[in-house]
Amino acid sequence: MHDARHSMPGSVCAGGISPTIKVAVTFFDYHSDGSNPDFNSGTNPATVLHGMMQPNLDQDGLPVGTTTFLYSWGIGKWFRPWKQSLLGQGSDFLRPSYNAPPGGGRTLLGVDTVTYDTSYKNVVIQDSLVLTYVPGSKGVYQFQSSNFFPLDGRGFGADVPTISYNGLPLDRAVNTHNYSFAMHLKRTFQYVSG
């Protein structure tokens, strides 16, 4: 769907469709040093798990989790500024624990009450993505990158230690990527079947 209000300056494709559009996004950066139970807990980045979200969003238009977990008990807090996390699943004094890797994160072992409220502390970063028109489509745009690290050097940055998908600490002298974030993109679109 073409939306001229979000088009980037430049040439226009045939049919009056802009070759790119700029879309506002909000990143929520989390610590990857183990202080957040849902981010960088030794998960395998190649894992796909269906059924983690309910089909409808909550009253704020944000995802609602199910009891199908992959380090995701706190998803009600992922897309909210930390100071407003009480709108999610209770207070941040609640901290989930999961089964250990490999294959970890799918079994919720329990939810403990802790004496600190920083498990889901985050840094909110407003940004944008540039989506590219898919040639020959009817107004379809996409974002595609094999090197998507939008928060490198931003937010909490590259925490030490960060546990990799294989359960071992990352060498932060070599790998400085920031992996522990959620991205919220809110945009009106038109669904056309077929």
Backbone as a printed PyTorch tensor [residue, N CA C, xyz], in Angstrom:
tensor([[[  0.8440,  -1.1670,   0.0000],
         [  0.0000,   0.0000,   0.0000],
         [  0.8860,   1.2260,   0.0000]],

        [[  0.6350,   2.1140,  -0.8900],
         [  1.4330,   3.3410,  -0.9980],
         [  0.8830,   4.3970,  -0.0540]],

        [[  1.7650,   5.0630,   0.6420],
         [  1.3850,   6.1480,   1.5360],
         [  2.3590,   7.2820,   1.3070]],

        [[  1.9550,   8.2770,   0.5420],
         [  2.8530,   9.3660,   0.1600],
         [  3.3640,  10.1410,   1.3640]],

        [[  2.6190,  10.1320,   2.4920],
         [  3.0550,  10.8650,   3.6690],
         [  4.3470,  10.3120,   4.2370]],

        [[  4.6510,   9.0640,   3.9610],
         [  5.8570,   8.4380,   4.4940],
         [  6.8910,   8.1350,   3.4160]],

        [[  6.7010,   8.7060,   2.2270],
         [  7.6500,   8.4670,   1.1580],
         [  8.9260,   9.2400,   1.3920]],

        [[ 10.0090,   8.6590,   0.9540],
         [ 11.2920,   9.3320,   1.0450],
         [ 11.4980,  10.1370,  -0.2290]],

        [[ 12.2670,  11.2240,  -0.1350],
         [ 12.5340,  11.9930,  -1.3400],
         [ 13.2480,  11.1200,  -2.3600]],

        [[ 12.9760,  11.3900,  -3.6190],
         [ 13.6520,  10.6390,  -4.6700],
         [ 12.7080,  10.3670,  -5.8160]],

        [[ 13.0910,   9.4550,  -6.6700],
         [ 12.3060,   9.1620,  -7.8570],
         [ 11.0610,   8.3760,  -7.4930]],

        [[ 10.1330,   8.3300,  -8.4400],
         [  8.8940,   7.5990,  -8.2590],
         [  8.8570,   6.4790,  -9.2840]],

        [[  8.4760,   5.2800,  -8.8410],
         [  8.3690,   4.1370,  -9.7450],
         [  7.1990,   4.3410, -10.6860]],

        [[  7.1230,   3.4880, -11.6860],
         [  5.9850,   3.5180, -12.5920],
         [  4.7040,   3.3380, -11.7990]],

        [[  3.6650,   4.0440, -12.1770],
         [  2.3930,   3.9440, -11.4770],
         [  2.3030,   4.8580, -10.2780]],

        [[  3.2820,   5.7440, -10.0880],
         [  3.2270,   6.7160,  -8.9990],
         [  3.5900,   6.1640,  -7.6380]],

        [[  4.2150,   5.0000,  -7.5820],
         [  4.5870,   4.4020,  -6.3080],
         [  6.0380,   4.7410,  -5.9900]],

        [[  6.2820,   5.2260,  -4.7930],
         [  7.6310,   5.5860,  -4.3730],
         [  8.4900,   4.3290,  -4.2380]],

        [[  9.7730,   4.3810,  -4.5940],
         [ 10.6350,   3.2070,  -4.4660],
         [ 10.9270,   2.8400,  -3.0090]],

        [[ 10.7760,   3.8080,  -2.0900],
         [ 11.0160,   3.5390,  -0.6680],
         [ 10.0270,   4.3230,   0.1760]],

        [[  9.7820,   3.8130,   1.3670],
         [  9.0350,   4.5640,   2.3700],
         [  9.7860,   4.4550,   3.6950]],

        [[  9.6950,   5.4920,   4.4790],
         [ 10.3440,   5.5260,   5.7850],
         [  9.2650,   5.3270,   6.8440]],

        [[  9.4630,   4.3190,   7.6850],
         [  8.4590,   3.9380,   8.6770],
         [  9.0410,   4.1010,  10.0800]],

        [[  8.3060,   4.7860,  10.9360],
         [  8.7440,   4.9750,  12.3250],
         [  8.6850,   3.6590,  13.0900]],

        [[  9.7030,   3.4020,  13.9090],
         [  9.7500,   2.2280,  14.7750],
         [ 10.2360,   2.6650,  16.1520]],

        [[  9.9260,   1.8570,  17.1490],
         [ 10.4290,   2.0840,  18.4990],
         [ 11.1660,   0.8270,  18.9350]],

        [[ 12.4150,   1.0060,  19.3630],
         [ 13.2040,  -0.0970,  19.9000],
         [ 13.1780,  -0.0350,  21.4190]],

        [[ 13.1050,  -1.1960,  22.0460],
         [ 13.1890,  -1.3280,  23.4900],
         [ 14.4180,  -2.1920,  23.7580]],

        [[ 15.4830,  -1.5640,  24.2260],
         [ 16.7430,  -2.2650,  24.4330],
         [ 16.8090,  -2.8050,  25.8530]],

        [[ 17.2210,  -4.0710,  25.9720],
         [ 17.3170,  -4.7430,  27.2700],
         [ 18.7460,  -5.1940,  27.5260]],

        [[ 19.0740,  -5.3670,  28.7910],
         [ 20.3840,  -5.9100,  29.1490],
         [ 20.4990,  -7.3410,  28.6340]],

        [[ 21.7010,  -7.6950,  28.2010],
         [ 21.9610,  -9.0660,  27.7360],
         [ 22.9470,  -9.7860,  28.6520]],

        [[ 23.1290,  -9.2460,  29.8550],
         [ 24.1080,  -9.8190,  30.7880],
         [ 23.4940, -10.8530,  31.7220]],

        [[ 22.2700, -11.2720,  31.4420],
         [ 21.5990, -12.2550,  32.2750],
         [ 20.6410, -11.6380,  33.2860]],

        [[ 20.6510, -10.3080,  33.4200],
         [ 19.7480,  -9.6730,  34.3810],
         [ 18.3050,  -9.6730,  33.8920]],

        [[ 18.0920,  -9.7900,  32.5780],
         [ 16.7520,  -9.9390,  32.0410],
         [ 16.5570, -11.4070,  31.6680]],

        [[ 15.5350, -12.0630,  32.2090],
         [ 15.3740, -13.4940,  31.9890],
         [ 14.9260, -13.8750,  30.5780]],

        [[ 14.4430, -12.9060,  29.7950],
         [ 13.9010, -13.2220,  28.4750],
         [ 14.8550, -12.9240,  27.3220]],

        [[ 15.9310, -12.1990,  27.5670],
         [ 16.8160, -11.8010,  26.4710],
         [ 18.2180, -12.3650,  26.6670]],

        [[ 18.7480, -12.9840,  25.6140],
         [ 20.0790, -13.5890,  25.5940],
         [ 20.2930, -14.5620,  26.7410]],

        [[ 19.3680, -15.4630,  26.8900],
         [ 19.4920, -16.4850,  27.9300],
         [ 20.0820, -17.7640,  27.3790]],

        [[ 20.8160, -17.6680,  26.2800],
         [ 21.3790, -18.8480,  25.6540],
         [ 20.4200, -19.4720,  24.6620]],

        [[ 19.5310, -18.6610,  24.0840],
         [ 18.5610, -19.1930,  23.1300],
         [ 19.2200, -19.4290,  21.7800]],

        [[ 18.6430, -20.3250,  21.0170],
         [ 19.1140, -20.5940,  19.6680],
         [ 18.3910, -19.6530,  18.7120]],

        [[ 19.1090, -18.7840,  18.0100],
         [ 18.4450, -17.8110,  17.1450],
         [ 17.7280, -18.4340,  15.9600]],

        [[ 17.9730, -19.7020,  15.6590],
         [ 17.3320, -20.3490,  14.5150],
         [ 16.0110, -21.0210,  14.8940]],

        [[ 15.6000, -20.9170,  16.1350],
         [ 14.3830, -21.5830,  16.5940],
         [ 13.1410, -20.8100,  16.1610]],

        [[ 12.1880, -21.5280,  15.5790],
         [ 10.8840, -20.9640,  15.2440],
         [  9.8670, -21.7170,  16.0800]],

        [[  9.0510, -20.9810,  16.8070],
         [  8.0480, -21.6060,  17.6670],
         [  6.7190, -20.9000,  17.4540]],

        [[  5.7560, -21.6100,  16.9230],
         [  4.4420, -21.0440,  16.6440],
         [  3.5680, -21.0830,  17.8940]],

        [[  2.5960, -20.1650,  17.9740],
         [  1.6170, -20.1660,  19.0560],
         [  2.0320, -19.3990,  20.2930]],

        [[  3.0780, -18.5620,  20.1840],
         [  3.5370, -17.7990,  21.3520],
         [  2.6570, -16.5790,  21.6420]],

        [[  1.8860, -16.1330,  20.6490],
         [  1.0550, -14.9370,  20.8000],
         [ -0.4140, -15.2790,  20.6150]],

        [[ -1.2570, -14.5640,  21.3520],
         [ -2.6850, -14.6850,  21.1370],
         [ -3.0430, -13.9720,  19.8310]],

        [[ -4.1430, -14.3500,  19.1940],
         [ -4.4820, -13.7480,  17.8980],
         [ -4.8710, -12.2700,  17.9840]],

        [[ -5.2970, -11.8070,  19.1670],
         [ -5.7030, -10.4050,  19.3170],
         [ -4.7210,  -9.6510,  20.2030]],

        [[ -4.5760,  -8.3650,  19.9170],
         [ -3.7140,  -7.4960,  20.7060],
         [ -4.4450,  -7.0210,  21.9490]],

        [[ -3.6900,  -6.4650,  22.9100],
         [ -4.3150,  -5.9430,  24.1310],
         [ -4.9060,  -4.5580,  23.8730]],

        [[ -5.4190,  -3.9150,  24.9190],
         [ -6.0890,  -2.6140,  24.7910],
         [ -5.1540,  -1.5150,  24.2940]],

        [[ -3.8460,  -1.7270,  24.3890],
         [ -2.8670,  -0.7510,  23.9060],
         [ -2.3350,  -1.1130,  22.5210]],

        [[ -2.8830,  -2.1630,  21.9120],
         [ -2.4330,  -2.5870,  20.5980],
         [ -1.1190,  -3.3370,  20.6270]],

        [[ -0.8180,  -3.9940,  21.7540],
         [  0.4460,  -4.7170,  21.9150],
         [  0.1900,  -6.2150,  22.0460]],

        [[  1.2020,  -7.0380,  21.7300],
         [  1.0260,  -8.4980,  21.7750],
         [  0.7050,  -9.0220,  23.1770]],

        [[ -0.0400, -10.1060,  23.1870],
         [ -0.3810, -10.8090,  24.4230],
         [  0.1470, -12.2330,  24.2760]],

        [[  0.9320, -12.6670,  25.2350],
         [  1.5300, -13.9940,  25.1730],
         [  0.5530, -15.1020,  25.5120]],

        [[  1.0030, -16.3160,  25.2760],
         [  0.2430, -17.5160,  25.6200],
         [  1.0850, -18.3320,  26.6030]],

        [[  0.7210, -19.5730,  26.8000],
         [  1.5290, -20.4520,  27.6470],
         [  2.4990, -21.2870,  26.8160]],

        [[  2.6650, -20.9290,  25.5450],
         [  3.7230, -21.4980,  24.7100],
         [  4.8970, -20.5480,  24.8110]],

        [[  5.9630, -20.9790,  25.4780],
         [  7.0730, -20.0760,  25.7920],
         [  8.3270, -20.3860,  24.9920]],

        [[  9.0640, -19.3480,  24.7010],
         [ 10.4580, -19.4300,  24.2880],
         [ 11.1140, -18.1900,  24.8840]],

        [[ 11.4330, -18.2840,  26.1770],
         [ 11.9400, -17.1290,  26.9260],
         [ 11.0190, -15.9310,  26.7120]],

        [[  9.7240, -16.1050,  26.9330],
         [  8.7760, -15.0500,  26.5660],
         [  7.6900, -14.7880,  27.5990]],

        [[  7.8650, -15.2180,  28.8320],
         [  6.8400, -14.9600,  29.8480],
         [  6.5730, -13.4610,  29.9830]],

        [[  7.5940, -12.6500,  29.8970],
         [  7.4500, -11.2080,  30.1110],
         [  7.0930, -10.4110,  28.8830]],

        [[  6.5500, -11.0320,  27.8570],
         [  6.2770, -10.2990,  26.6120],
         [  5.3250,  -9.1240,  26.8360]],

        [[  4.5200,  -9.1720,  27.8750],
         [  3.6550,  -8.0360,  28.2010],
         [  4.4430,  -6.7930,  28.5990]],

        [[  5.7360,  -6.9400,  28.8350],
         [  6.6080,  -5.8180,  29.2140],
         [  7.5680,  -5.4230,  28.1020]],

        [[  7.7210,  -6.2610,  27.0860],
         [  8.7370,  -6.0240,  26.0710],
         [  8.5570,  -4.7180,  25.3050]],

        [[  7.3410,  -4.3150,  25.0610],
         [  7.0680,  -3.1670,  24.2050],
         [  6.5350,  -1.9810,  24.9990]],

        [[  6.9280,  -1.8880,  26.2480],
         [  6.5130,  -0.7830,  27.1130],
         [  7.7430,  -0.1860,  27.7760]],

        [[  7.7570,   1.1380,  27.9170],
         [  8.8600,   1.7480,  28.6770],
         [  8.8830,   1.1680,  30.0870]],

        [[ 10.0610,   1.0230,  30.6350],
         [ 10.2430,   0.3930,  31.9410],
         [  9.3950,   1.0450,  33.0250]],

        [[  9.3210,   2.3470,  33.0660],
         [  8.5540,   3.0330,  34.1180],
         [  7.0730,   2.6950,  34.0470]],

        [[  6.6130,   2.2410,  32.9010],
         [  5.2000,   1.9130,  32.7420],
         [  4.9700,   0.4040,  32.7190]],

        [[  5.9380,  -0.3580,  33.1690],
         [  5.8360,  -1.8070,  33.0580],
         [  4.7070,  -2.3910,  33.8960]],

        [[  4.1850,  -1.6230,  34.8520],
         [  3.0630,  -2.1200,  35.6570],
         [  1.8320,  -2.3700,  34.7950]],

        [[  1.8220,  -1.8090,  33.5660],
         [  0.7150,  -2.0750,  32.6570],
         [  0.8010,  -3.4800,  32.0740]],

        [[  1.9540,  -4.1140,  32.2030],
         [  2.1600,  -5.4590,  31.6620],
         [  1.6630,  -6.5180,  32.6190]],

        [[  2.5040,  -7.4500,  32.9540],
         [  2.1070,  -8.5740,  33.7960],
         [  2.5080,  -8.3130,  35.2470]],

        [[  1.8110,  -7.4540,  35.9130],
         [  2.1560,  -7.1710,  37.3030],
         [  3.4250,  -6.3470,  37.3960]],

        [[  4.0710,  -6.3630,  38.5330],
         [  5.2580,  -5.5410,  38.7480],
         [  6.5100,  -6.2700,  38.2850]],

        [[  7.6030,  -5.5270,  38.1750],
         [  8.8690,  -6.1300,  37.7860],
         [  9.5000,  -6.9110,  38.9260]],

        [[  8.8460,  -6.9950,  40.0530],
         [  9.3470,  -7.8180,  41.1420],
         [  9.0790,  -9.3000,  40.8510]],

        [[  8.3730,  -9.5730,  39.7590],
         [  8.1240, -10.9450,  39.3330],
         [  9.1440, -11.3080,  38.2660]],

        [[  9.8030, -12.4600,  38.4470],
         [ 10.8700, -12.8780,  37.5290],
         [ 10.6990, -14.3560,  37.1920]],

        [[ 10.5260, -14.6670,  35.8900],
         [ 10.3550, -16.0690,  35.5110],
         [ 11.6840, -16.8190,  35.5050]],

        [[ 11.5930, -18.1320,  35.6550],
         [ 12.7660, -18.9840,  35.4480],
         [ 12.3480, -20.0910,  34.4880]],

        [[ 13.2850, -20.4560,  33.6210],
         [ 13.0200, -21.4180,  32.5610],
         [ 13.9690, -22.6060,  32.6750]],

        [[ 13.6640, -23.6720,  31.9190],
         [ 14.6060, -24.7850,  31.8320],
         [ 15.8560, -24.3110,  31.0850]],

        [[ 16.9660, -24.9750,  31.3240],
         [ 18.2650, -24.5360,  30.8100],
         [ 18.4810, -24.9640,  29.3570]],

        [[ 19.3530, -24.2150,  28.6160],
         [ 19.7300, -24.6300,  27.2570],
         [ 20.5700, -25.8970,  27.3240]],

        [[ 20.6970, -26.6690,  26.2540],
         [ 20.0200, -26.4460,  24.9740],
         [ 18.5470, -26.8130,  25.0690]],

        [[ 17.7580, -26.2260,  24.1930],
         [ 16.3160, -26.4580,  24.2130],
         [ 15.6180, -25.7140,  25.3280]],

        [[ 16.3360, -24.8100,  25.9900],
         [ 15.7790, -24.0790,  27.1170],
         [ 14.7660, -23.0370,  26.7100]],

        [[ 14.0900, -22.5220,  27.7260],
         [ 13.1550, -21.4380,  27.5230],
         [ 11.7540, -21.8460,  27.1850]],

        [[ 11.5340, -23.1300,  26.9260],
         [ 10.1870, -23.5680,  26.5460],
         [  9.3610, -24.0000,  27.7490]],

        [[ 10.0260, -24.3140,  28.8450],
         [  9.3130, -24.7320,  30.0420],
         [  9.4800, -23.6730,  31.1130]],

        [[  8.3720, -23.1250,  31.5540],
         [  8.3860, -22.1450,  32.6410],
         [  8.4640, -22.9260,  33.9410]],

        [[  9.5860, -22.8080,  34.6380],
         [  9.7730, -23.5360,  35.8880],
         [  9.0650, -22.8610,  37.0530]],

        [[  8.8790, -21.5510,  36.9440],
         [  8.1970, -20.8180,  37.9970],
         [  8.3670, -19.3260,  37.7990]],

        [[  7.6130, -18.5730,  38.5850],
         [  7.7230, -17.1210,  38.6040],
         [  7.9890, -16.7290,  40.0400]],

        [[  9.1620, -16.1680,  40.2690],
         [  9.5830, -15.8330,  41.6170],
         [  9.3720, -14.3460,  41.9030]],

        [[  9.1120, -14.0400,  43.1510],
         [  9.0980, -12.6470,  43.5900],
         [ 10.4980, -12.3290,  44.0890]],

        [[ 11.1000, -11.2860,  43.5060],
         [ 12.4710, -10.9120,  43.8400],
         [ 12.4730,  -9.5550,  44.5410]],

        [[ 13.6090,  -9.1560,  45.0740],
         [ 13.6950,  -7.9210,  45.8620],
         [ 14.1300,  -6.7120,  45.0370]],

        [[ 14.2460,  -6.8580,  43.7380],
         [ 14.6510,  -5.7450,  42.8660],
         [ 13.6370,  -5.6480,  41.7320]],

        [[ 13.5560,  -4.4730,  41.1090],
         [ 12.5440,  -4.2720,  40.0820],
         [ 13.1690,  -3.9360,  38.7260]],

        [[ 14.3490,  -4.4920,  38.4390],
         [ 15.0560,  -4.1100,  37.2220],
         [ 15.1650,  -5.2210,  36.1790]],

        [[ 14.4700,  -6.3320,  36.3580],
         [ 14.5730,  -7.4250,  35.3870],
         [ 14.2160,  -6.9780,  33.9710]],

        [[ 13.2240,  -6.1190,  33.8520],
         [ 12.7760,  -5.6800,  32.5270],
         [ 13.1000,  -4.2090,  32.2660]],

        [[ 14.1430,  -3.7120,  32.8980],
         [ 14.5900,  -2.3390,  32.6630],
         [ 15.0040,  -2.2030,  31.2030]],

        [[ 14.5660,  -1.1170,  30.5510],
         [ 14.9110,  -0.9460,  29.1450],
         [ 15.2320,   0.5110,  28.8230]],

        [[ 15.8150,   0.6890,  27.6640],
         [ 16.0620,   2.0080,  27.0940],
         [ 15.2000,   2.0860,  25.8400]],

        [[ 14.3960,   3.1400,  25.7250],
         [ 13.5030,   3.3130,  24.5790],
         [ 14.1970,   4.2100,  23.5550]],

        [[ 14.2420,   3.7400,  22.3050],
         [ 14.9250,   4.4750,  21.2340],
         [ 13.9710,   4.6130,  20.0530]],

        [[ 13.6550,   5.8600,  19.6910],
         [ 12.8230,   6.1240,  18.5140],
         [ 13.7190,   6.1240,  17.2800]],

        [[ 13.2680,   5.4710,  16.2180],
         [ 14.0790,   5.3700,  15.0120],
         [ 13.1460,   5.1700,  13.8200]],

        [[ 13.6880,   4.7350,  12.7090],
         [ 12.8870,   4.4340,  11.5310],
         [ 13.5740,   3.3630,  10.7030]],

        [[ 12.7950,   2.7230,   9.8630],
         [ 13.3090,   1.7620,   8.8890],
         [ 12.8920,   2.2450,   7.5060]],

        [[ 13.7350,   2.0010,   6.5390],
         [ 13.4000,   2.3110,   5.1540],
         [ 12.9870,   1.0070,   4.4820]],

        [[ 11.7430,   0.9770,   4.0120],
         [ 11.2250,  -0.1930,   3.3140],
         [ 11.3000,   0.0620,   1.8150]],

        [[ 11.5640,  -0.9920,   1.0600],
         [ 11.7520,  -0.8960,  -0.3800],
         [ 10.5690,  -1.5350,  -1.1010]],

        [[ 10.1150,  -0.8540,  -2.1450],
         [  9.0170,  -1.3700,  -2.9550],
         [  9.4180,  -2.6840,  -3.6120]],

        [[  8.5170,  -3.6670,  -3.5920],
         [  8.7400,  -4.9440,  -4.2540],
         [  8.2640,  -4.7980,  -5.6930]],

        [[  9.1990,  -4.7930,  -6.6430],
         [  8.8230,  -4.5810,  -8.0480],
         [  7.7650,  -5.5680,  -8.5250]],

        [[  6.7950,  -5.0360,  -9.2760],
         [  5.7310,  -5.8660,  -9.8190],
         [  4.6010,  -6.1340,  -8.8470]],

        [[  4.7430,  -5.6930,  -7.5980],
         [  3.6850,  -5.9310,  -6.6040],
         [  2.6550,  -4.8080,  -6.6680]],

        [[  1.5930,  -4.9960,  -5.9420],
         [  0.5430,  -3.9780,  -5.8720],
         [  0.7350,  -3.1540,  -4.6030]],

        [[  1.8730,  -2.4510,  -4.5240],
         [  2.1310,  -1.5700,  -3.3900],
         [  2.7380,  -2.2620,  -2.1850]],

        [[  3.3880,  -3.4040,  -2.3790],
         [  4.0120,  -4.1290,  -1.2750],
         [  5.4250,  -3.6030,  -1.0530]],

        [[  5.7540,  -3.3420,   0.2230],
         [  7.0880,  -2.8890,   0.6060],
         [  7.6850,  -3.8970,   1.5720]],

        [[  9.0130,  -3.9870,   1.5860],
         [  9.6710,  -4.9250,   2.4860],
         [ 10.9330,  -4.3130,   3.0700]],

        [[ 11.3250,  -4.8570,   4.2040],
         [ 12.6320,  -4.5630,   4.7790],
         [ 13.3800,  -5.8770,   4.8130]],

        [[ 14.5930,  -5.8790,   4.2790],
         [ 15.3640,  -7.1140,   4.2490],
         [ 16.8200,  -6.7850,   4.5510]],

        [[ 17.4120,  -7.5030,   5.5080],
         [ 18.8040,  -7.2880,   5.8590],
         [ 19.3690,  -8.5480,   6.4940]],

        [[ 20.5520,  -8.9350,   6.0830],
         [ 21.2330, -10.0580,   6.7300],
         [ 22.2110,  -9.5540,   7.7890]],

        [[ 22.1950,  -8.2400,   8.0130],
         [ 23.1100,  -7.6160,   8.9780],
         [ 22.3380,  -6.5700,   9.7970]],

        [[ 21.2430,  -7.0090,  10.4170],
         [ 20.3390,  -6.0950,  11.1200],
         [ 20.7390,  -5.9830,  12.5890]],

        [[ 21.5520,  -4.9980,  12.8850],
         [ 21.9800,  -4.7170,  14.2530],
         [ 21.7770,  -3.2240,  14.5190]],

        [[ 20.5230,  -2.7810,  14.5690],
         [ 20.2300,  -1.3450,  14.6390],
         [ 20.6500,  -0.6810,  15.9400]],

        [[ 20.9100,  -1.4640,  16.9920],
         [ 21.2570,  -0.8540,  18.2770],
         [ 22.7210,  -1.0350,  18.6450]],

        [[ 23.5550,  -1.4080,  17.6950],
         [ 24.9900,  -1.4660,  17.9850],
         [ 25.4690,  -0.0760,  18.4110]],

        [[ 26.1090,  -0.0230,  19.5690],
         [ 26.6090,   1.2510,  20.0820],
         [ 25.5340,   2.1520,  20.6560]],

        [[ 24.3290,   1.6320,  20.8570],
         [ 23.2140,   2.4230,  21.3810],
         [ 22.5660,   1.6790,  22.5540]],

        [[ 21.7530,   2.3870,  23.3090],
         [ 21.0610,   1.7590,  24.4240],
         [ 22.0430,   1.2310,  25.4520]],

        [[ 21.8340,   0.0000,  25.9000],
         [ 22.7520,  -0.6240,  26.8480],
         [ 24.0210,  -1.1200,  26.1630]],

        [[ 24.0000,  -1.2100,  24.8310],
         [ 25.1880,  -1.6340,  24.1020],
         [ 25.4690,  -3.1130,  24.2760]],

        [[ 26.7310,  -3.4610,  24.1500],
         [ 27.1750,  -4.8560,  24.2180],
         [ 27.5650,  -5.1970,  25.6530]],

        [[ 26.6010,  -5.7160,  26.4110],
         [ 26.8560,  -6.0750,  27.8100],
         [ 27.8950,  -7.1830,  27.9290]],

        [[ 28.6250,  -7.1450,  29.0130],
         [ 29.5580,  -8.2230,  29.3610],
         [ 29.1170,  -8.7730,  30.7120]],

        [[ 28.8890, -10.0490,  30.8690],
         [ 28.9270, -11.0400,  29.7960],
         [ 27.5940, -11.1180,  29.0790]],

        [[ 27.6170, -11.4890,  27.8120],
         [ 26.4220, -11.8420,  27.0580],
         [ 26.5580, -13.3090,  26.7030]],

        [[ 25.5150, -14.0680,  26.9950],
         [ 25.5410, -15.4980,  26.7180],
         [ 25.0150, -15.7290,  25.3030]],

        [[ 25.7730, -16.4350,  24.5010],
         [ 25.4220, -16.7170,  23.1160],
         [ 24.3820, -17.8210,  23.0420]],

        [[ 23.8820, -18.0700,  21.8120],
         [ 22.8870, -19.1180,  21.6040],
         [ 23.4000, -20.4980,  22.0190]],

        [[ 24.7250, -20.6920,  22.0310],
         [ 25.2800, -21.9950,  22.4090],
         [ 25.5390, -22.1150,  23.9060]],

        [[ 25.1510, -21.1080,  24.6790],
         [ 25.3010, -21.1470,  26.1260],
         [ 26.6410, -20.6400,  26.6330]],

        [[ 27.5310, -20.2480,  25.7320],
         [ 28.8530, -19.7450,  26.1130],
         [ 28.8860, -18.2210,  26.0300]],

        [[ 29.7320, -17.5720,  26.8350],
         [ 29.8320, -16.1140,  26.7620],
         [ 30.4010, -15.6570,  25.4180]],

        [[ 29.8580, -14.5670,  24.8870],
         [ 30.4130, -13.9740,  23.6660],
         [ 31.7150, -13.2650,  23.9910]],

        [[ 32.6390, -13.2940,  23.0640],
         [ 33.8840, -12.5440,  23.1920],
         [ 33.5950, -11.1190,  22.7520]],

        [[ 33.3920, -10.2160,  23.7110],
         [ 33.0150,  -8.8500,  23.3940],
         [ 34.1540,  -8.0300,  22.7900]],

        [[ 35.3720,  -8.5600,  22.7780],
         [ 36.4660,  -7.9010,  22.0760],
         [ 36.3050,  -8.0950,  20.5660]],

        [[ 35.5810,  -9.1470,  20.1770],
         [ 35.3910,  -9.4740,  18.7630],
         [ 33.9670,  -9.1620,  18.3160]],

        [[ 32.9890,  -9.5550,  19.1030],
         [ 31.5830,  -9.3940,  18.7450],
         [ 30.9580,  -8.3080,  19.6250]],

        [[ 30.6640,  -7.1690,  19.0400],
         [ 30.1090,  -6.0410,  19.8030],
         [ 28.6450,  -5.7800,  19.4450]],

        [[ 27.9780,  -6.7640,  18.8390],
         [ 26.5830,  -6.5690,  18.4610],
         [ 25.6760,  -6.5310,  19.6880]],

        [[ 24.6380,  -5.7190,  19.5980],
         [ 23.6030,  -5.6210,  20.6170],
         [ 22.4100,  -6.4410,  20.1160]],

        [[ 22.1810,  -7.6010,  20.7280],
         [ 21.1380,  -8.5210,  20.2890],
         [ 19.8420,  -8.4180,  21.1060]],

        [[ 19.8710,  -7.7590,  22.2320],
         [ 18.7800,  -7.8630,  23.2130],
         [ 17.8040,  -6.7070,  23.1170]],

        [[ 16.9400,  -6.7740,  22.1190],
         [ 15.9730,  -5.6960,  21.9520],
         [ 14.6770,  -6.2290,  21.3610]],

        [[ 13.6330,  -5.4620,  21.5490],
         [ 12.3530,  -5.6970,  20.8890],
         [ 12.0840,  -4.4730,  20.0200]],

        [[ 11.4290,  -4.6830,  18.8870],
         [ 11.1020,  -3.5740,  18.0000],
         [  9.5980,  -3.5120,  17.8020]],

        [[  9.0530,  -2.3150,  17.9430],
         [  7.6200,  -2.1080,  17.7500],
         [  7.4240,  -1.2420,  16.5170]],

        [[  6.6500,  -1.7480,  15.5630],
         [  6.3030,  -1.0150,  14.3560],
         [  4.7880,  -0.9880,  14.2910]],

        [[  4.2340,   0.2040,  14.2690],
         [  2.7780,   0.3370,  14.2130],
         [  2.4370,   1.0890,  12.9390]],

        [[  1.6730,   0.4380,  12.0840],
         [  1.3800,   1.0310,  10.7790],
         [  0.0520,   0.4890,  10.2840]],

        [[ -0.7590,   1.3530,   9.7140],
         [ -2.0050,   0.9330,   9.1040],
         [ -1.6880,   0.3230,   7.7410]],

        [[ -2.3090,  -0.7870,   7.4430],
         [ -2.1200,  -1.3990,   6.1360],
         [ -3.4390,  -2.0060,   5.6920]],

        [[ -3.4950,  -2.3520,   4.4210],
         [ -4.6910,  -2.9630,   3.8500],
         [ -4.3610,  -4.3970,   3.4860]],

        [[ -5.1130,  -5.3220,   4.0350],
         [ -4.9150,  -6.7430,   3.7190],
         [ -5.7770,  -7.1050,   2.5080]],

        [[ -5.1340,  -7.7100,   1.5110],
         [ -5.8370,  -8.1800,   0.3400],
         [ -5.5870,  -9.6700,   0.2160]],

        [[ -6.6170, -10.4600,   0.2710],
         [ -6.4910, -11.9090,   0.2070],
         [ -5.9960, -12.3590,  -1.1640]],

        [[ -5.1720, -13.4200,  -1.1640],
         [ -4.6960, -13.9970,  -2.4200],
         [ -3.4030, -13.4520,  -2.8190]]])
